[in-house]
Amino acid sequence: MNAIMGILKGKINNEQKNILNSKKIRFLNEIKEICAQIKCNEMWFEMEEDDDLIEASIYQREALKARYRYLLRQAKK
């Protein structure tokens, strides 16, 4: 009986590890995507000439940075 319980506990632990690993991978992929979006936003900001669109790029940059900070906090948990 103890052997069976040990096996079941091992499977649960492996399943939990797989879930944690998949969450880590998801967060890393999202962080990479946000970084790419921030780089694109920086290029847009540098090339833009219209005042309204410059303002829009600034707001988008702040939103991307907020999302980046959120993802980092979640990944650290």
FENFENMO-V629762 format. One record per residue. RES is the residue in three letters. SS is DSSP state (2 for helix, 1 for strand, 0 for the rest). OMEGA is omega in whole degrees, 0 to 359 (NA if undefined). BURIAL is b if it has 24 or more other ideal C-beta (glycine too) atoms within 12 Angstrom, else e. Layout:
res->(RES/RES)
ss->(SS/SS)
omega->(OMEGA/OMEGA)
burial->(BURIAL/BURIAL)
This chain:
res->(MET/ASN/ALA/ILE/MET/GLY/ILE/LEU/LYS/GLY/LYS/ILE/ASN/ASN/GLU/GLN/LYS/ASN/ILE/LEU/ASN/SER/LYS/LYS/ILE/ARG/PHE/LEU/ASN/GLU/ILE/LYS/GLU/ILE/CYS/ALA/GLN/ILE/LYS/CYS/ASN/GLU/MET/TRP/PHE/GLU/MET/GLU/GLU/ASP/ASP/ASP/LEU/ILE/GLU/ALA/SER/ILE/TYR/GLN/ARG/GLU/ALA/LEU/LYS/ALA/ARG/TYR/ARG/TYR/LEU/LEU/ARG/GLN/ALA/LYS/LYS)
ss->(0/2/2/2/2/2/2/2/2/2/2/2/2/2/2/2/2/2/2/2/2/2/2/2/2/2/2/2/2/2/2/2/2/2/2/2/2/2/2/2/2/2/2/2/2/2/2/0/0/0/2/2/2/2/2/2/2/2/2/2/2/2/2/2/2/2/2/2/2/2/2/2/2/2/2/2/0)
omega->(180/179/179/179/178/178/180/178/178/178/178/179/178/178/178/178/179/178/179/179/179/176/179/180/179/180/179/178/179/179/177/180/179/178/178/179/178/178/178/179/179/177/179/181/182/184/186/179/181/183/181/180/173/178/179/180/178/178/179/179/179/178/179/179/178/178/179/178/178/181/177/178/180/180/180/182/NA)
burial->(e/e/e/e/e/e/e/e/e/e/e/e/e/e/e/e/e/e/e/e/e/e/e/e/e/e/b/e/e/e/b/e/e/b/e/e/e/b/e/e/b/e/e/e/e/e/e/e/e/e/e/e/e/e/e/e/b/e/e/e/b/e/e/b/e/e/e/b/e/e/b/e/e/e/e/e/e)
